[in-house]
Amino acid sequence: MLRSTILESPKNPYSMKSFLPWLGILISVVYPVHLFSQCAGGLSPSTITFDTIVYGNGNSSRDFSFPKFDPSLGTLISADLKSVVGLQYSYNLQNQTAFDKIFKTKIVRTDDITSNALDPSSVDAVNQTPYVPSFILSQQVLNYGPANMNYIMSNSVTDGRLINFMGVGSVDFDYETGTSASVQGPLPWQLNFTSVTDTTHFSITYRFCNASILSSDLLYFSVTPLKDKILLNWQQANIEENRMYSVQISASGDNFATVAAIKENNTGLYNYTWLSNSNKKIYFRIEEKNASGEIKYSNIREAVSSQNNQPGIRIFPTLYTGGNLQVSLPGKGEWRIRLYSSDGRKVSESRQTDVYTAQVEMPAELNNGIYTAEIVNIQTQQRQVTRIIVQR
């Protein structure tokens, strides 16, 4: 009879839960190719990387802590997580049958990274070696190894969760690992790990446009997905005669095509509606060209149009001049509404329970500027992040 099973490697008898603060900082002067936006003048974003290296026995639970991005450095484009893992293992496998047989063995490694900053998702992966066939005589023991497994995990945060990586303090991660073996062969047999060690190089890289070369002089550029369409809104800081705006789209975030051209107006406020019957991700940017031919680009925004009739979270007005914010909620429950400043500071928080609409009072002392409203369902973790422009 053949059997395929998972055998857990021995646990470390000592506590494997440890707090690991960031151990180093590297300010990169090499700009890697990335899917997302460039800064003004086609310049590549700058990067700051925090990283740490830890060693273990194949099964561990660790806490990592890295500093948040300082918004005074510029505009944050992405927070890129990366884990470079090296695993070395040895084991022995005994054929306990009365016959000489072939057995197949492979090693399975799991990594699971969770954080409040990543909610509601996480980063996880399963890596495994190919099956290794071994001919083992009856009652004999095969010693295997040391052998190596090497791989890289990566994940890039570019959506509304970026606010969780900005401001003062730290962003924390819980990193769980496990190493096991899968054996195929006739019963009975016995496998024992004789040695398992691993090295994990975990890092976070912030990609940003320097404050001195922000991607354009737009006050803001937002993209809002609705059913069968996507709304684009932007605002210009200063009116300039004969300036033109081109709405550009891309399926990859790399090569853009112009779909509309809009002339400068005397309000500085602009909008465009992109009709879409696809649930694929689309990337948008605004090209700004003045009378002398100088070209600037906005940051790139991504969106997927909603293809269902379920109501979503709506907050308005996004250009706030006074009064209360109006919030439309898709269902009853317990909702938390927070307002953050551009440097990541929480400036207000309120709770709403079992209502479909709510009014949020804005703090009287708020200065003009760009803020972010975060609305979260406490039970389901449904979440919406909306940019609010305060002009009073």
FIPA-256010 format. One record per residue: x, y, z of N, C-alpha, C in turn; residue in three letters. Coordinates in steps of 0.05 Angstrom, whole numbers, padded with zeros to 5 digits, always signed. Each point is the difference from the previous one (the first is absolute). Example, Ala and Ser with C-alpha at 12.3 -4.5 7.8 and 13.67 -1.06 7.14 Angstrom:
// FIPA-256010
+00264-00114+00156-00018+00024+00000+00018+00024+00000ALA -00007+00021-00014+00016+00024+00001-00015+00022+00014SER 
// end
This chain:
// FIPA-256010
+00017-00024+00000-00017+00024+00000+00018+00025+00000MET -00008+00020-00016+00015+00025-00001-00013+00020+00018LEU +00016+00018+00011-00010+00021+00017+00015+00025-00004ARG -00014+00022-00001+00012+00027-00002-00009+00015+00025SER +00020+00009+00015-00007+00014+00026+00020+00022+00005THR -00006+00017+00019+00017+00022+00008+00010-00006+00028ILE +00026+00000+00004+00011-00004+00026+00013+00027+00009LEU -00008+00010+00023+00011+00025+00010+00028-00005+00011GLU +00018+00019-00007+00027-00002+00011-00001+00008+00030SER +00020-00008+00015+00000+00004+00029-00001+00030+00006PRO -00015+00008+00020-00002+00027+00009+00024+00007+00019LYS +00008+00024-00001+00021+00010+00018-00012+00000+00028ASN +00013-00013+00020-00012+00000+00026+00001+00027+00014PRO +00017+00018-00011+00001+00027+00012-00020+00018-00014TYR -00006+00023+00013-00020+00019-00011+00010+00011-00027SER -00017-00001-00020+00007+00010-00026-00013+00026-00006MET -00014+00011+00018-00013+00026-00004+00019+00022+00009LYS +00009+00017-00018+00019+00020+00007-00007+00026-00014SER +00005+00022+00012-00004+00026-00012+00025+00009-00014PHE -00002+00006-00026+00023+00006-00016-00003+00028-00011LEU +00012+00020+00012-00001+00027-00011+00016+00001-00026PRO -00005+00022-00015+00016+00003-00025+00029+00003+00007TRP +00017-00014-00015+00029-00001+00006+00016+00018-00018LEU -00011+00008-00022+00017+00016-00018-00016+00017-00019GLY +00012+00020-00011-00014+00017-00020+00019+00004-00023ILE -00011-00002-00024+00016+00004-00024-00015+00020-00017LEU +00011+00022-00006-00012+00020-00019+00011-00007-00027ILE -00018-00009-00018+00009-00011-00025+00007+00023-00020SER +00022-00003-00014+00006+00018-00021-00003-00014-00027VAL -00009-00024+00000-00006-00015-00025-00030-00002-00002VAL -00012+00008-00022-00029+00001-00003-00009-00025-00016TYR -00012-00019+00012-00008-00024-00014-00024+00005-00018PRO -00003-00016-00022-00024+00001-00017-00024-00008+00016VAL -00022+00015-00001-00024-00006+00015-00024+00005-00018HIS -00022-00014+00006-00023+00002-00016-00013+00027+00000LEU +00003+00015+00022-00016+00024+00004+00014+00025-00008PHE -00008+00023+00011+00004+00026-00012+00029+00010+00002SER +00005+00019-00018+00025+00015+00001-00007+00027+00012GLN +00021+00015+00008-00003+00027+00011+00002+00020-00023CYS +00000+00026+00008+00000+00021-00020+00025-00003-00018ALA -00005+00008-00026+00021-00002-00019+00009-00028-00007GLY -00016-00020+00007+00008-00027-00006+00020-00012+00018GLY +00007+00014+00022+00019-00011+00019-00011-00024+00015LEU +00017-00019+00007-00009-00023+00015-00002+00008+00030SER -00018-00014+00014-00003+00006+00028+00025-00006+00017PRO +00002+00013+00022+00021-00007+00020-00010-00023+00017SER +00018-00014+00014-00008-00022+00017+00015+00002+00027THR -00014-00009+00020+00013-00004+00027-00008-00028+00008ILE +00020-00016+00009-00004-00028+00008+00008-00004+00029THR -00018-00012+00015+00007-00010+00027+00000-00030-00001PHE +00019-00013+00012+00001-00029-00001+00013-00012+00025ASP -00004-00026+00003+00012-00015+00022+00003-00029-00009THR +00020-00013+00011+00006-00028-00006-00002-00016+00027ILE -00015-00022-00001-00003-00017+00023+00005-00029-00007VAL +00007-00016+00020+00006-00028-00004-00018-00017+00017TYR -00008-00024-00010-00018-00017+00015+00004-00029-00006GLY -00019-00016+00011+00002-00029-00003-00022-00012-00017ASN -00012+00017-00018-00020-00010-00019-00028+00005+00009GLY -00005+00002+00026-00027+00006+00010+00002+00023+00020ASN -00012+00022-00005+00003+00023+00018-00023+00019-00002SER -00002+00017+00020-00020+00022+00000+00015+00025+00010SER +00001+00020-00018+00016+00024+00007-00016+00025-00005ARG +00007+00021+00014-00011+00027-00005+00022+00017-00012ASP -00007+00013-00022+00018+00019-00013-00012+00028+00003PHE +00017+00020+00003-00010+00028+00003+00019+00018-00016SER -00013+00016-00019+00015+00018-00017-00011+00028+00004PHE +00017+00021-00003-00011+00028+00001-00019+00005-00022PRO -00020+00017+00005-00018+00009-00021+00014+00021-00018LYS -00012+00004-00023+00011+00020-00019-00005+00028+00009PHE +00020+00017-00001-00002+00028+00008-00012+00016-00024ASP -00025+00010+00002-00012+00013-00023+00014+00026-00008PRO +00017+00011+00017+00014+00024-00007+00021-00005-00022SER +00007-00025-00004+00020-00007-00021-00012+00002-00028LEU -00026-00002-00002-00013+00002-00027-00026-00016-00001GLY -00008-00008-00024-00025-00014-00004+00006-00030-00002THR -00012-00016+00019+00004-00029+00000-00016-00013-00022LEU +00014-00017-00016-00012-00013-00023-00007-00029+00007ILE +00018-00014+00014-00005-00028+00007+00017-00007+00024SER -00010-00021+00015+00015-00013+00021+00004-00029-00009ALA +00025-00007-00005+00007-00026-00012+00012-00018+00021ASP -00013-00023+00005+00010-00020+00019+00015-00021-00015LEU +00022-00010+00012+00016-00021-00012+00012-00017+00021LYS -00001-00026-00005+00012-00020+00018+00017-00019-00016SER +00026+00000+00006+00019-00018-00013+00006-00023+00019VAL -00007-00024-00006+00002-00022+00018+00019-00021-00010VAL +00018-00009+00018+00018-00023-00005-00005-00021+00021GLY -00006-00025-00009-00005-00022+00019+00020-00022-00005LEU +00012-00011+00021+00017-00023-00002-00010-00022+00018GLN -00002-00024-00010-00013-00022+00015+00014-00027-00005TYR -00002-00017+00019+00009-00028-00002-00020-00018+00014SER -00003-00024-00010-00018-00019+00013+00009-00028-00005TYR -00012-00019+00016+00004-00028-00006-00027-00013-00003ASN -00001-00019-00019-00025-00014-00006+00005-00030+00002LEU -00015-00014+00017+00003-00029+00003-00023-00015-00014GLN +00008-00020-00016-00019-00019-00012-00005-00022+00020ASN -00024+00000+00012-00007-00019+00021-00015-00024-00011GLN -00002-00002-00026-00014-00023-00012+00019-00024-00002THR -00010-00023-00009+00016-00024-00003+00012-00001-00028ALA -00003+00021-00016+00009-00001-00028+00016+00025-00007PHE +00017-00003-00020+00015+00023-00010-00019+00017-00017ASP -00002+00026+00006-00020+00017-00013+00011+00027-00008LYS -00015+00013-00019+00006+00028-00007-00018+00018+00015ILE +00011+00021+00012-00015+00021+00014+00005+00027-00013PHE -00020+00017+00000+00003+00027-00010-00005+00020+00023LYS +00018+00019+00002-00001+00020+00022+00004+00028-00011THR -00017+00018+00011+00004+00029-00007-00003+00016+00026LYS +00011+00024-00001-00001+00018+00023-00020+00023-00006ILE -00017+00007+00019-00020+00020-00003+00006+00023+00020VAL +00000+00024-00010+00005+00023+00017-00022+00020-00003ARG -00011+00010+00022-00021+00021+00000+00009+00025+00013THR -00008+00023-00011+00005+00026+00012-00026+00015+00000ASP -00007+00013+00023-00025+00015+00002+00007+00026+00015ASP -00005+00023-00014+00006+00026+00011-00026+00016+00003ILE -00006+00008+00025-00025+00015+00005+00008+00026+00014THR -00018+00020-00003+00004+00026+00011-00025+00016-00001SER -00005+00017+00020-00023+00019-00002+00003+00018-00025ASN +00024+00006-00008+00005+00017-00023-00009-00014-00026ALA -00001-00026+00000-00008-00015-00024-00029-00007-00001LEU -00014+00003+00022-00028-00008+00001-00016+00012-00023ASP -00019-00015-00012-00009-00027+00010+00015-00023-00012PRO +00022+00004-00015+00014-00022-00012+00026-00006+00015SER +00015-00020-00009+00025-00007+00012+00019-00009-00022SER +00024-00007+00007+00020-00010-00019+00007-00029+00008VAL -00005-00019-00017+00006-00027+00008+00009-00016-00025ASP +00016-00021+00004+00010-00016-00022+00007-00028+00010ALA -00003-00019-00018+00009-00028+00005+00021-00007-00021VAL +00024-00007+00009+00021-00008-00019+00008-00029+00007ASN +00006-00015-00021+00007-00028+00004+00021-00009-00021GLN +00015-00020+00008+00020-00012-00018-00014-00021-00017THR +00013-00007-00023-00011-00023-00015+00004-00026+00017PRO -00016-00020-00005+00003-00026+00013+00028-00012-00007TYR +00013-00010+00021+00026-00014-00004-00005-00030+00004VAL +00004-00016-00022-00004-00029+00003+00025-00013+00013PRO -00005-00019+00018+00022-00014+00013-00007-00030+00002SER +00019-00017-00008-00003-00029+00003+00013-00008+00026PHE -00017-00011+00019+00009-00006+00027-00004-00029+00005ILE +00021-00014+00009-00002-00028+00007-00018-00004+00025LEU -00011-00023+00003-00017-00006+00022+00014+00005+00027SER -00013+00015+00017+00010+00006+00027+00024+00019+00000GLN +00008+00010-00023+00023+00017-00001-00009+00030+00003GLN +00020+00016+00007-00005+00029+00003+00016+00016-00020VAL -00014+00017-00015+00013+00018-00019+00004+00027+00013LEU +00025+00009+00001+00007+00027+00009+00001+00019-00023ASN -00015+00022+00001-00001+00018-00023+00007+00029+00009TYR +00016+00013-00016+00007+00028+00006+00029+00003+00009GLY +00008+00024+00006-00017+00024-00001-00007+00009-00028PRO -00025+00010-00003-00010+00010-00025-00011+00028+00004ALA -00004+00015-00021-00008+00028+00002-00026+00006-00015ASN -00015+00018+00011-00023+00012-00014+00002+00030+00002MET -00001+00014-00023+00002+00029+00000-00023+00012-00016ASN -00012+00022+00010-00021+00012-00015-00004+00029+00010TYR -00016+00016-00015-00005+00028+00006-00030+00004+00000ILE -00011+00013+00021-00027+00010+00001-00001+00030-00003MET -00019+00010-00015-00002+00030-00002-00030+00008-00003SER -00005+00024+00009-00027+00011-00001+00002+00030+00000ASN -00015+00013-00017+00001+00030-00002-00027+00011+00007SER -00001+00019+00020-00024+00013+00008-00001+00027-00014VAL -00021+00005-00017-00003+00025-00014-00027+00012+00003THR -00018-00013+00015-00028+00010+00002-00003+00017+00025ASP -00025+00003+00009-00006+00017+00023+00013-00008+00026GLY +00010-00025+00001+00014-00009+00024+00027+00015+00005ARG +00009+00015-00021+00025+00014+00004+00000+00019+00024LEU -00024+00010+00006-00002+00018+00023+00010-00014+00026ILE -00003-00026+00001+00009-00015+00024+00031+00000+00003ASN +00014+00006-00022+00029+00000+00000+00012+00028+00003PHE -00016+00021+00004+00009+00027+00001-00003+00012+00028MET +00018+00019+00006-00002+00015+00025+00022-00007+00019GLY -00005+00003+00026+00020-00006+00020-00006-00028+00012VAL +00020-00010+00014-00003-00027+00012+00009-00022-00018GLY -00010-00024+00004+00009-00023-00015-00023-00015-00012SER +00006-00017-00019-00019-00019-00012+00010-00028+00008VAL -00018-00016+00010+00008-00026+00012-00011-00024-00016ASP +00015-00021-00001-00007-00024-00014+00004-00025+00017PHE -00018-00019-00002+00003-00026+00012+00007-00020-00022ASP +00022-00014+00004+00011-00017-00021+00002-00029+00010TYR -00017-00017-00011-00001-00028+00009+00012-00018-00022GLU +00017-00019+00008+00012-00019-00019-00003-00028+00009THR -00001-00019-00018-00002-00028+00006+00014-00017-00021GLY +00015-00021+00009+00014-00018-00018-00009-00029+00006THR -00008-00014-00021-00010-00028+00004+00009-00017-00024SER -00006-00026+00001+00008-00018-00021-00025-00016-00010ALA +00000-00006-00025-00021-00017-00012+00014-00025-00011SER -00010-00023+00007+00012-00026-00008-00021-00017-00014VAL +00008-00011-00023-00017-00019-00014+00015-00027-00001GLN -00013-00021+00010+00013-00026+00000-00016-00020+00016GLY +00006-00026-00001-00015-00020+00014+00004+00002+00030PRO -00020-00006+00015+00001-00001+00029+00012-00026+00010LEU +00014+00001+00023+00006+00023+00016+00027+00012-00007PRO +00004+00026+00006+00025+00014-00002+00002+00021+00022TRP +00023+00011+00003+00004+00021+00021+00020+00020-00010GLN -00008+00026+00002+00017+00022-00008+00006+00018+00024LEU +00025+00007+00003+00008+00019+00022+00018+00021-00012ASN -00007+00026+00006+00019+00021-00007+00024-00002+00019PHE +00024+00001-00011+00024+00000+00016+00011+00029+00003THR -00007+00017-00019+00009+00028+00002-00018+00017-00019SER -00009+00023+00011-00015+00020-00016+00009+00027+00010VAL +00011+00016-00018+00007+00028+00006-00010+00018-00023THR -00007+00024+00007-00008+00019-00021+00010+00028+00005ASP +00002+00015-00021+00007+00028+00001-00022+00016-00015THR -00010+00020+00013-00021+00017-00011+00009+00029-00001THR +00002+00011-00024+00007+00028-00003-00026+00015-00008HIS -00012+00014+00019-00026+00013-00004+00004+00030-00001PHE -00013+00012-00020+00005+00029-00004-00026+00014-00010SER -00001+00026+00004-00020+00017-00011+00013+00023-00014ILE -00009+00006-00025+00012+00021-00016-00022+00020-00006THR +00004+00025+00007-00018+00022-00007+00009+00013-00026TYR -00018+00002-00019+00006+00014-00026-00015+00026+00001ARG +00014+00022-00006-00013+00026+00002+00012+00020-00019PHE -00015+00020-00006+00010+00023-00016+00009+00021+00020CYS +00024+00010-00003+00011+00019+00018-00017+00025+00001ASN -00001+00013+00023-00016+00024+00004+00006+00022-00020ALA +00025+00001-00009+00009+00020-00019-00007-00006-00029SER -00009-00025-00005-00006-00008-00028-00027-00015+00000ILE -00020+00011+00014-00026-00013+00000-00010-00002-00029LEU -00017-00020-00004-00006-00008-00028-00015+00021-00015SER -00013+00020+00013-00012+00022-00014-00008+00021+00021SER -00011+00022-00010-00009+00020+00019-00030-00002+00005ASP -00011-00024-00005-00028-00005+00007-00003-00001+00030LEU -00022+00012+00010-00006-00003+00029-00008-00028+00007LEU -00015-00013-00018-00007-00028+00005-00009-00012-00027TYR +00000-00027-00001-00010-00015-00023-00012-00026+00012PHE -00026-00003-00003-00013-00024+00011-00014-00015-00022SER -00003-00027+00005-00014-00018-00019-00020-00016+00017VAL -00025+00002-00007-00022-00013+00015-00014-00020-00017THR +00002-00026+00006-00015-00020-00016-00029-00002+00008PRO -00018+00001-00020-00029-00004+00004-00009-00022-00019LEU -00026-00007+00001-00010-00020-00017+00002+00009-00029LYS +00014-00016-00017+00002+00005-00029+00016+00025-00007ASP +00012+00014+00019+00016+00023-00007+00020+00007+00022LYS +00019+00017-00006+00020+00009+00019+00001+00030-00002ILE -00002+00014+00022+00000+00029+00001+00028+00010+00007LEU +00010+00019-00016+00026+00013+00005-00005+00029+00007LEU +00013+00009+00022-00002+00028+00008+00028+00010+00007ASN +00005+00024-00008+00026+00012+00008-00004+00031+00003TRP +00019+00012+00014-00001+00029+00004+00028+00012-00003GLN +00001+00022-00015+00024+00014-00005+00005+00022+00021GLN +00025+00003+00008+00006+00020+00021-00002+00028-00011ALA +00009+00004-00025+00001+00027-00011-00010-00001-00029ASN -00016+00020-00007-00011+00002-00027+00021+00011-00019ILE +00003-00013-00023+00020+00009-00020-00013-00002-00027GLU +00000+00022-00015-00014+00002-00025+00013-00020-00021GLU -00018-00012-00015+00008-00018-00022+00013-00026+00009ASN -00004-00007+00025+00011-00026+00009-00021-00022-00008ARG +00011-00024-00006-00017-00023-00008+00005-00024+00019MET -00021-00015+00004+00002-00025+00016-00008-00024-00018TYR +00016-00020+00000-00007-00024-00015-00005-00023+00020SER -00023-00013-00003-00006-00024+00016+00013-00024-00013VAL +00017-00014+00014+00014-00023-00012-00006-00025+00016GLN -00002-00023-00014-00006-00025+00013+00020-00021-00009ILE +00002-00021+00016+00018-00022-00006-00011-00026+00012SER +00004-00022-00013-00008-00026+00011+00021-00012+00018ALA +00025+00011-00002+00022-00012+00015+00013+00019+00020SER -00007+00026-00002+00013+00020+00017+00027+00009-00012GLY +00006-00008-00025+00025+00007-00012-00004+00017-00024ASP -00012-00011-00021-00005+00015-00025-00028+00012+00000ASN +00000+00027-00003-00025+00015+00003-00009+00011-00028PHE -00027+00001-00003-00012+00012-00024-00019+00022+00008ALA -00002+00021-00015-00018+00023+00005-00028-00007-00009THR -00020+00005+00017-00027-00006-00007-00017+00026+00000VAL +00010+00021+00011-00015+00026+00000+00018+00023+00005ALA -00007+00023-00011+00015+00025+00004-00019+00021+00011ALA +00008+00014+00021-00017+00020+00013+00016+00026+00003ILE -00013+00022-00007+00013+00026+00001-00001+00011+00029LYS +00019+00018+00006+00000+00014+00025-00025+00017+00003GLU -00012-00001+00024-00023+00017+00005+00006+00020+00023ASN -00019+00016+00007+00005+00021+00020-00007-00008+00029ASN -00007-00026+00004-00006-00010+00027+00023-00017+00011THR +00015-00012-00017+00021-00019+00009-00010-00027+00007GLY -00026-00005-00003-00012-00026+00006-00007-00015-00026LEU +00007-00026-00001-00004-00015-00024-00011-00028+00007TYR -00015-00011-00019-00010-00027+00003-00002-00014-00027ASN +00001-00026+00001-00003-00016-00025-00012-00027+00008TYR -00018-00011-00016-00013-00026+00005+00010-00020-00020THR +00011-00021+00010+00009-00022-00018-00021-00023+00002TRP -00013-00006-00022-00020-00021+00000+00014-00027-00003LEU -00008-00019+00017+00014-00025+00000-00020-00023+00006SER +00001-00021-00016-00015-00024+00006+00018-00024+00006ASN +00023+00006+00009+00020-00021+00006+00007+00002+00029SER +00006-00023+00012+00009-00001+00028+00030-00002+00002ASN +00014+00007-00021+00030-00001+00000+00010+00027+00011LYS +00024-00001+00012+00012+00023+00012+00010+00019-00023LYS -00005+00026+00004+00008+00020-00020+00016+00021+00015ILE +00021+00011-00013+00017+00020+00012-00005+00027-00014TYR -00001+00021+00016-00006+00027-00011+00022+00020+00009PHE +00005+00019-00017+00017+00023+00008-00009+00024-00017ARG +00008+00024+00010-00007+00025-00014+00026+00012-00010ILE +00001+00006-00026+00023+00014-00012-00007+00030-00001GLU +00017+00016+00010-00004+00029+00001+00020+00014-00018GLU -00009+00015-00020+00018+00013-00019-00007+00030-00001LYS +00021+00017+00005-00006+00029-00001+00006+00011-00028ASN -00004+00026-00003+00003+00013-00026+00028-00002-00011ALA +00020-00002+00017+00028-00001-00010+00008-00029-00007SER -00018-00019+00005+00006-00028-00007+00010-00017+00023GLY +00004+00012+00024+00009-00015+00023-00021-00020+00009GLU +00008-00025+00005-00019-00021+00007+00006-00010+00028ILE -00021-00004+00015+00001-00013+00027-00021-00022+00001LYS +00005-00019+00018-00019-00022+00003-00010-00002+00029TYR -00024-00008+00004-00010-00006+00026+00010-00027+00009SER -00004-00006+00026+00004-00027+00009-00020-00019-00014ASN +00007-00025-00002-00017-00020-00013-00020-00011+00020ILE -00025-00001-00008-00021-00012+00017-00010-00025-00014ARG -00008-00020+00015-00011-00025-00011-00029-00003+00010GLU -00016-00014-00016-00028-00004+00007-00011-00023-00015ALA -00022-00012+00011-00015-00021-00013-00029+00008+00002VAL -00015+00002-00022-00028+00007+00001-00016-00021+00013SER -00020+00008+00016-00017-00020+00014-00021-00011-00020SER -00002-00027+00000-00018-00013-00019-00024-00012+00014GLN -00007+00010+00023-00024-00010+00014-00017+00023+00010ASN -00023-00006+00009-00019+00020+00009+00001+00005+00030ASN +00019-00012+00013+00002+00004+00029+00008+00029+00006GLN -00014+00013+00018+00009+00028+00006+00027+00000+00014PRO +00015+00021-00005+00026+00002+00013+00000+00022+00021GLY +00024+00006+00010+00003+00022+00019+00005+00026-00015ILE -00014+00020+00007+00003+00026-00014+00003+00022+00022ARG +00019+00018-00005+00003+00023+00018+00002+00025-00016ILE -00014+00021+00007+00000+00025-00016-00008+00023+00019PHE +00009+00024-00008+00015+00007-00023+00030-00006+00003PRO +00014-00006-00021+00028-00005+00001+00016+00027-00001THR -00014+00021-00010+00011+00027+00003-00016+00014+00021LEU +00011+00001+00024-00014+00008+00024+00004+00030+00005TYR -00022+00015+00002+00001+00029+00004-00014+00008+00026THR -00013-00019+00013-00014+00006+00025-00023-00020+00005GLY -00010+00000+00025-00022-00018+00007+00010-00027+00008GLY -00017-00021-00003+00007-00027+00006+00006-00017-00025ASN +00016-00021+00003+00002-00019-00021-00023-00019+00001LEU -00010-00008-00023-00022-00019-00003+00011-00027-00008GLN -00008-00021+00015+00010-00027-00006-00024-00018-00006VAL +00002-00014-00023-00020-00020-00007+00013-00028+00004SER -00014-00017+00016+00011-00026+00007-00016-00022-00014LEU +00013-00022-00008-00015-00021-00015-00017-00018+00018PRO +00002+00001+00026-00015-00018+00017+00003+00008+00029GLY -00018-00010+00016+00002+00006+00029+00023-00016+00012LYS +00009+00010+00022+00023-00013+00014+00014+00021+00016GLY +00024-00007+00010+00016+00019+00015+00022+00011-00018GLU +00000+00026-00005+00018+00012-00018+00018+00020+00015TRP +00026+00000-00007+00019+00019+00011+00009+00019-00022ARG -00001+00026+00006+00007+00020-00020+00023+00016+00012ILE +00023+00000-00014+00023+00015+00009+00009+00019-00021ARG +00011+00023+00009+00011+00020-00018+00029+00003+00006LEU +00017-00002-00021+00029+00003+00003+00010+00024-00015TYR +00021+00013+00011+00013+00022-00014+00019-00011-00020SER +00012+00017-00017+00018-00010-00021+00026-00012+00011SER +00007+00006+00025+00023-00012+00012-00006-00025+00016ASP -00025-00010-00002-00007-00025+00012-00011+00002+00028GLY -00004+00025+00011-00011+00003+00027-00030-00003+00000ARG -00011-00014+00019-00029-00003+00003-00010+00026+00013LYS -00019+00014-00014-00010+00025+00010-00029-00003+00011VAL -00014-00021-00007-00027-00004+00011-00008-00029-00003SER -00018-00009+00017-00011-00028-00002-00029+00001+00011GLU -00017-00015-00014-00028-00003+00009-00010-00028-00006SER -00021-00008+00014-00012-00026-00004-00029+00004-00008ARG -00010-00017-00019-00028-00001-00008-00010-00028+00002GLN -00024-00004+00011-00011-00027+00003-00028-00002-00011THR -00004-00020-00017-00026-00007-00011-00013+00023-00015ASP +00015+00014-00017-00011+00022-00016+00009-00004-00029VAL -00015+00011-00019+00007+00000-00028+00013+00026-00009TYR -00006+00021+00015+00012+00026-00006+00009+00013+00027THR +00020+00016-00002+00011+00013+00024+00012+00027-00007ALA +00000+00017+00019+00013+00026-00002+00025+00001+00018GLN +00022+00008-00011+00025+00001+00015+00008+00029+00004VAL +00002+00008+00025+00008+00027+00006+00030+00004-00003GLU +00008+00020-00015+00028+00005-00005+00011+00017+00022MET +00024-00006+00010+00012+00017+00021+00003+00029-00009PRO -00008+00018+00017+00000+00029-00007+00028+00010-00005ALA +00021-00012+00013+00027+00011-00002+00015-00011-00024GLU -00012-00015-00018+00014-00011-00023+00010+00022-00018LEU +00026-00002-00008+00011+00018-00020-00007-00009-00028ASN +00001+00018-00019-00004-00008-00028+00021-00020-00008ASN -00007-00018-00017+00019-00020-00010-00013-00026-00008GLY +00016-00021-00003-00009-00026-00009-00002-00019+00024ILE -00023-00013+00003-00004-00019+00022-00011-00026-00012TYR +00002-00021+00016-00010-00026-00009-00021-00010+00019THR -00024-00007-00010-00021-00012+00016+00000-00030-00003ALA +00002-00014+00022+00000-00030+00000-00026-00010+00014GLU -00016-00016-00015-00025-00010+00011+00003-00031+00001ILE -00004-00012+00023+00004-00029+00004-00024-00012+00014VAL -00010-00023-00010-00020-00015+00014+00015-00018+00020ASN -00005+00004+00026+00015-00014+00021-00003-00030-00002ILE -00024-00010-00008-00005-00028-00001+00011-00013-00025GLN -00005+00012-00024+00007-00013-00025+00027+00010-00011THR +00010+00022+00011+00025+00013-00009-00003+00012-00028GLN -00025+00003-00011-00003+00015-00024+00011+00028+00004GLN +00015+00010-00020+00015+00024+00005-00001+00018-00025ARG -00002+00026+00005+00002+00020-00022+00017+00023+00009GLN +00019+00008-00017+00017+00023+00005-00005+00021-00021VAL -00007+00025+00009-00006+00022-00018+00016+00024+00007THR +00010+00013-00020+00016+00025+00004-00019+00024+00002ARG +00004+00017+00020-00017+00023+00005+00018+00025-00002ILE -00009+00019-00016+00014+00026-00003-00015+00021+00017ILE +00013+00011+00020-00012+00020+00017+00008+00028-00010VAL -00020+00016-00007+00005+00028-00009-00022+00017+00013GLN +00007+00015+00021-00020+00016+00014+00009+00029+00001ARG 
// end
